[in-house]
């Protein structure tokens, strides 16, 4: 009989995710998280210099998972992933503006 072990981490404003936890959640190494910060995909919410002291919110986890998916599914580098994610965010924002103005029938 196989044993399956599951761990989970609760994210909240009072318990942000450490860089190592973020890396683990994405199936990556902490160096990959450092690269995400360097290209601007995510930003640490603490003023720490060392990656081990960085903390991230749930929205950062989602961005990191999206970047990981782009790397895996399309073979893009992190700089390209940063651009793609930024463009996706801008498209969502513009669609929301159109919806707010009642022009969403055309999108």
N, C-alpha and C positions, 0 to 999 in steps of 0.2 A: 504494500500500500504506500503510495506517495504522500509526502507531507508538503503542504504548501504554506509558506509563511508570508503574511501580508503586514506591511507597516504603513502607517499614514501619518501625515503631519498636518495639524490644523493651522491654517493661516488666518491671521487677524491683525488688526492694527497693533494689538498688544503683544503679538507673537509673530514678528516678521521672520522670513526664511533666511537662514545663514547661507553664505555662498556655497558651502559644501553640500548643504541640503538641496539647494537649487540644482547644482550639478548632478547630484544623485537622482533627483526627480526627472531629469532630462536624459539620464543614462550617459552622462558626460563626466569629464574631469574638471576640476576647479580652474585649470588653465583656460578651458573653453569659456567659462563664465567671465574670466578676465578679458578674453577677446570680445565677448558680447558688450562689456562695459566700454572697452576701447573704441569699438565702432559705433557706439551710441544706441544699441538695441535696447539695453536696459541701463539703469543708473542705480547705484547704491543709495539707500536712504539714510545712511549714517556717514559722518565725515571721516571715517577711518581710512588710514593709508594702506593697511594690510588687507588683502582679500578675505582672510579668515575672519575679519571683524566686520565685513560688509553685511548689510541686511537688505532684504528685498520683500516687496509686497506681492500679493496674488497676481496683480496685473503684470508684474515683471515675469512671474512664472509663465503666464500665458504667452507673453512675447518670446520668452526663451523656447518654449515648446513649439511655437510657430516657426522660429528660426531653425530649430532642429528638424522640423518637418520639411522645410524648404531645402535644407542641406541633404536630407535623406532622399526625398522624393524627386528632386530636380537637380541635385548635384551643384547647387549654387554655393558660392563662398559667403562668408559672413557679411562682407561689404555689400554684396548684391542683395543678400537677405535684408539688410538694414534698409536699403532703398525700396525693396518690394513691400516690406512691412509699413514703411512710411507712406507709400502710395496707397496701400490698402486703407490705412487710417484716414487719409485725406479723402478718398472716395466715400467712405462711410460718413465722414463729417459733412461733405457736400450733399450727399443724399438726405441727411437729416435736415439740412437747411432747406432743401427743396420740399421735403415733407411738411416742414413747419410753415412754409409759404403756400401750401396747397398745390404744389406743382408736381407732386409725386406720381401722377398718372402717366407721366412721360418717361419715368425711369424704370 
